[in-house]
Amino acid sequence: MAIQEQEAVAITRPLAVSVNGVERSAEVETRLLLVHFLRQTLGLTGTHIGCDTTSCGACTVLLDGTPVKSCTVLAVQAEGREITTVEGLTPAGGLHPIQEAFSAEHGLQCGFCTPGMMLTSVALLAENPDPTDEDIRWAISGNICRCTGYQNIVKAVHHAAGKLKEAS
Amino acid sequence: MATAHEIRGLGHSVRRKEDDRFIRGKGNYVDDIVLPEMLHMELLRSPVAHARINSIDTSRAGALPGVVAVITGEALAAHNLAWMPTLSGDTQAVLATDKVRFQGQEIAAVVAETAYIAKDALELIDVDYELLPAVTTPQQALEEGAPLIRDDKEGQESNHIYHWEAGDQEATDRAFADADRVVSLDTFYPRCHPAPLECCGCVADVNPATGKTTIYMTSQAPHAHRTLFALVAGLPEHEIRIVSPDIGGGFGNKVPIYPGYVVATAASLLIGRPVKWIEDRTGNLVSTGFARDYHMHGELALKGSKMTGLRVKLLSDNGAFFSDAQPTRFKAGLFHIVTGSYDIPAAHVITDGAYTNKAPGGVAYRCSFRVTEASYMIERLVQTAAYELGVDPVEIRMENFIQPEQFPYESATGFLYDSGDYPAAMRLALERLGYDQLRKEQAEAREEGRLLGIGVAFFTEVVGAGHGTEYDIAGLRMFDSAELRVHPTGKAILKLGVRSQGQGHETTFGQIIAQELGIPYEDVEVQEGDTDNTPYGLGTYASRSTPVAGAAAAMISRELREKARKIAAHLLEAAEDDLEWEPGRFFVKGSPDRAATIQDIAFAAYTNLPEGLQAGLEGVHYYDPPNMTFPYGAYAVVVEIDRGTGAWKVQRVVAVDDCGVRINPMIVEGQIMGGLTEGFGIAAMELITFDEDGNCIGSTFMDYLLPTAWETPEFELDATVVPSPHHPLGAKGVGESATVGSPAAYVNAVVDAIAHAGVRNIDMPVTSDKVWKALAEVGLAE
């Protein structure tokens, strides 16, 4: 399907969203994907792109607390909403319990799936503070990891659950 | 011997240093790199598998606002860059000029101010194709009158690429003539893909002011790539700098040089601005280094249950260009390790390779040059022999294993196995599994109409190339290097010629220095990937970092330790021979309090030297291994098959690995679990296939299925440790062990569940429909 030359003229509109607790606004193309808004417009490169088809979960961010794959969300769909990326997970000093747990349990190797995997896990633990192995495996089944074989990721989520319970 | 807790040399499962940036989202992958004035490049790929290109009209694309250049093969040909050499001595089109030879082949590139505009412009390029019949199997390719794919090559009159043999045909024929039984197996190891989560890409920056070419690229072998760029593009090598930043998984996919890298570099050269090219997932799956696609016929000669001869005939589908990344001398990689873990006196391997209208590549995916196919062949064949003979599949293996006292063992195809105790690893796996009890449960289940299968595979790998006289890539000897700089305050930087893609080098190599020089691993920074700042090396693939670069790191530490001894003698006013070493310090024999720590010595190396000794505590070592290392392992898998659907579920996976001495056991186990998962994916679901027109089925992650946490089984790991006798640390490679060894274990388990009914083989991926058909044929389907 060939597009016409005149259609290539970009249609833009203003966008205002909260990203990691900071109000951000920009004039964006309506077709701009959320992942590109985060990575290119805002320079938040912790969110990765692995597949383009909503299959791998490398681009997972939290939209109002719910994990979404930002490669298949238009930036303009996030208007007025709150986005959390891996950069927003990290407290000013130290680490979020899920970050600590992924490292302690060797739940990452190349690190490419890790931000998305951690954000999905954070959303799971917010909903279910004491998940079973099966709960965890189901929750992260939309996030592909090619390196670890998942077993240490499951351990890491349990580890973080324990720490979060201690803290609460 | 573990070092003190503070030093953490070999054997400590220390937390990884690289984690700190990855868990914060602060890794620096190629797509994270942004340079001033940077442009974006996208590639137009062929929608058809085989066609003559009558014309390419780029005028509409070039007129789109924001487009800076549209590059075709014709434009590259003017600079002699339309074709490039492959790692197997063939040629490959960079951008197609005459014909397209596979679906997804690169035809043109658009360079634009944004990637979105570049993608828009791809739609405006008009290519006039004249369709030609597509050849999609090597059998078709070698038929009389098959369409000639490589009509670009002078003297190439068929689609046959090479014929290669290993072993002793006469001795093997004699073994078969004397055999009292011959067991055979035909099996196809289908095409699959490494599919690292990060696709390939680069940022090419040819700086017109300085003349320096800097290419940030997803490269598992940056030094070799620099040399190849120099040779292909005719650029002076010292003016090329390859930087391989953090890599989001490689598995062999990032060893070859792909057209995208070359075109982006040419574009930057022509335009004078940095050019970024980031492949999309479809581009990655349809055009980059795939794996396997091997048609195999194996025959085993037996006397009683003793294996006396092995014959294998192979037909390899190499795609449109022969671009396997493998040592020059070995057309079929190291497939001739096919005698596996068994003392088989005679073996002969025949391989033929063919061009087809499919993507080129061929040995990638966590496999040391076709060892994966070899391991699968022998382990499936031995399993078949057990059923034919009516003996237990474990017993036949035990009876034929190379015995511990036979090492070093020379195999019938010429490998010199370094060390091993196969029966011990097998016994440990059986014990962990509860094998005898499980066989009883299997018999009971069968009485109840349930199908349980117990699959065993025992693999031996050959990894860690060179020696350099035997093994080279495109003429470059397969040594590797380590440069260690100990600073005055006792902190150190280690620079390596290899490049981690997730294997944890920043941690394990620090531990090697900790072990050998007593500098705590936290005090060692490991640097890799930048060719301007690291010593020359061949890179990370084929499980070679620990066997080769790991040895180099140990050797340079030992060389510096000898210099440190001289400085310590000076500081302690003692004779060198009177000093004893323990990790972290020299002390005077009999007076352990009279000591100089490595930190004292490092400071003295720059401040207080004995007369005649050069200042500094720095050096580089290039390690050319005397032999390969031969890791091995026993894997056992238990499955149950659903008779109604053919679906099979893994109940247990026990993996006992022997990779010699383990530097960081946590990281080793992480590698093994990752490999067991990829092995499971290959056995159960991963498949790149083609329809008769050459359309790739498996071009997105919606079609190319990868195991998620939901399907992936749990793993029970254990270890034996027989050190490599020739490696300075006793270590062997491990990164690929589980991908090599486990596919046969999964398939053997499924076949074992129905072998009693006469089923001998189901080709991978073992999908439920294939299993159900097999069940139906033997009357077991419900």
Interface residues (C-beta under 8 A of the other chain):
Chain A: M1 A2 I3 E5 A8 V9 E29 R31 L32 R39 G43 L44 T45 G46 T47 H48 I49 G50 C51 D52 T53 S55 C56 A58 T85 V86 E87 L89 T90 L95 Q99 F102 S103 A104 H106 L108 Q109 C110 G111 F112 C113 T114 P115 M118 I136 R137 W138 I140 S141 G142 N143 I144 C145 R146 C147 T148 G149 Y150 Q151 N152 I153 V154
Chain B: R15 R16 E18 D19 D20 R21 F22 I23 R24 G25 K26 G27 Y29 D31 D32 V34 R60 A63 L64 P65 Y116 I117 D120 E123 L124 A195 P196 L197 E198 C199 D246 I247 G248 G249 F251 D280 R281 T282 Q501 G502 Q503 G504 M666 I667 E669 G670 M673 G674 G675 L676 T677 E678 T700 F701 M702 L706 T708 A709 W710 T712 E714 F715
